Amino acid sequence: MNKIYEIDKNDKNFPQNLLKIQKCPQKLYVMGNVKLLNNKCIAMVGSRDSTPYGEYYASNFAKALSHSGITIVSRFSKGNRYSMP
């Protein structure tokens, strides 16, 4: 399993855009390259009961966004079977 980092609002890697919102989280738990948190980001939300068709296209869409320099952010939930390379 990858290392999970805890970063708080005072950490240099904390997403600057989050600091602008009224109810900014006090800390984040991050798996992966924390330096990417200040890049352009998009959140991807999936289904607990996805189809192979949906998984295929979501994966391809995420890879295309990633290759374009956009960071994919996601909340890991119970039962998460996948991780982005």
CYANA upper distance limits for C-alpha pairs under 8 A (distance plus 0.5 A):
  2 ASN  CA     31 MET  CA      6.98
  2 ASN  CA     32 GLY  CA      7.73
  3 LYS  CA     31 MET  CA      6.61
  3 LYS  CA     32 GLY  CA      7.96
  4 ILE  CA     29 TYR  CA      6.89
  4 ILE  CA     30 VAL  CA      5.96
  4 ILE  CA     31 MET  CA      5.17
  4 ILE  CA     32 GLY  CA      8.02
  5 TYR  CA     29 TYR  CA      6.01
  5 TYR  CA     30 VAL  CA      5.50
  5 TYR  CA     31 MET  CA      6.78
  6 GLU  CA     27 LYS  CA      7.27
  6 GLU  CA     28 LEU  CA      6.21
  6 GLU  CA     29 TYR  CA      5.08
  6 GLU  CA     30 VAL  CA      6.84
  7 ILE  CA     11 ASP  CA      6.42
  7 ILE  CA     13 ASN  CA      8.01
  7 ILE  CA     14 PHE  CA      7.02
  7 ILE  CA     27 LYS  CA      5.97
  7 ILE  CA     28 LEU  CA      5.88
  7 ILE  CA     29 TYR  CA      6.99
  7 ILE  CA     30 VAL  CA      8.11
  8 ASP  CA     14 PHE  CA      7.17
  8 ASP  CA     26 GLN  CA      6.25
  8 ASP  CA     27 LYS  CA      4.52
  8 ASP  CA     28 LEU  CA      6.83
  9 LYS  CA     14 PHE  CA      6.40
  9 LYS  CA     19 LEU  CA      7.94
  9 LYS  CA     25 PRO  CA      8.15
  9 LYS  CA     26 GLN  CA      6.20
  9 LYS  CA     27 LYS  CA      6.56
 10 ASN  CA     14 PHE  CA      7.64
 13 ASN  CA     34 VAL  CA      6.72
 13 ASN  CA     35 LYS  CA      6.33
 13 ASN  CA     37 LEU  CA      7.29
 13 ASN  CA     38 ASN  CA      7.80
 14 PHE  CA     18 LEU  CA      8.42
 14 PHE  CA     28 LEU  CA      8.47
 14 PHE  CA     37 LEU  CA      7.43
 14 PHE  CA     38 ASN  CA      8.06
 15 PRO  CA     19 LEU  CA      7.56
 15 PRO  CA     37 LEU  CA      5.88
 15 PRO  CA     38 ASN  CA      5.57
 16 GLN  CA     20 LYS  CA      7.67
 16 GLN  CA     38 ASN  CA      7.00
 17 ASN  CA     21 ILE  CA      7.94
 17 ASN  CA     38 ASN  CA      8.23
 18 LEU  CA     24 CYS  CA      6.35
 18 LEU  CA     25 PRO  CA      8.19
 19 LEU  CA     24 CYS  CA      6.33
 20 LYS  CA     24 CYS  CA      7.91
 30 VAL  CA     34 VAL  CA      7.15
 33 ASN  CA     37 LEU  CA      8.41
 36 LEU  CA     71 THR  CA      7.11
 37 LEU  CA     41 CYS  CA      7.98
 37 LEU  CA     71 THR  CA      7.94
 39 ASN  CA     69 GLY  CA      8.44
 39 ASN  CA     70 ILE  CA      7.32
 39 ASN  CA     71 THR  CA      6.86
 40 LYS  CA     69 GLY  CA      8.05
 40 LYS  CA     70 ILE  CA      5.76
 40 LYS  CA     71 THR  CA      6.58
 41 CYS  CA     70 ILE  CA      5.94
 41 CYS  CA     71 THR  CA      5.04
 41 CYS  CA     72 ILE  CA      6.27
 41 CYS  CA     73 VAL  CA      7.11
 42 ILE  CA     70 ILE  CA      7.53
 42 ILE  CA     71 THR  CA      6.87
 42 ILE  CA     72 ILE  CA      5.76
 42 ILE  CA     73 VAL  CA      6.53
 43 ALA  CA     72 ILE  CA      6.31
 43 ALA  CA     73 VAL  CA      5.23
 43 ALA  CA     74 SER  CA      6.07
 44 MET  CA     72 ILE  CA      7.37
 44 MET  CA     73 VAL  CA      7.12
 44 MET  CA     74 SER  CA      6.30
 45 VAL  CA     74 SER  CA      7.40
 46 GLY  CA     50 SER  CA      7.92
 50 SER  CA     54 GLY  CA      6.59
 50 SER  CA     55 GLU  CA      6.98
 51 THR  CA     55 GLU  CA      6.69
 52 PRO  CA     56 TYR  CA      6.53
 53 TYR  CA     57 TYR  CA      6.89
 54 GLY  CA     58 ALA  CA      6.43
 55 GLU  CA     59 SER  CA      6.45
 56 TYR  CA     60 ASN  CA      6.79
 57 TYR  CA     61 PHE  CA      6.45
 58 ALA  CA     62 ALA  CA      6.57
 59 SER  CA     63 LYS  CA      6.68
 60 ASN  CA     64 ALA  CA      6.66
 61 PHE  CA     65 LEU  CA      6.74
 62 ALA  CA     66 SER  CA      6.54
 62 ALA  CA     72 ILE  CA      7.47
 63 LYS  CA     67 HIS  CA      6.57
 64 ALA  CA     68 SER  CA      6.79
 65 LEU  CA     69 GLY  CA      7.17
 65 LEU  CA     70 ILE  CA      5.91
 65 LEU  CA     71 THR  CA      7.98
 65 LEU  CA     72 ILE  CA      8.17
 66 SER  CA     70 ILE  CA      5.49
 66 SER  CA     71 THR  CA      6.35
 66 SER  CA     72 ILE  CA      7.28
 76 PHE  CA     80 ASN  CA      6.71
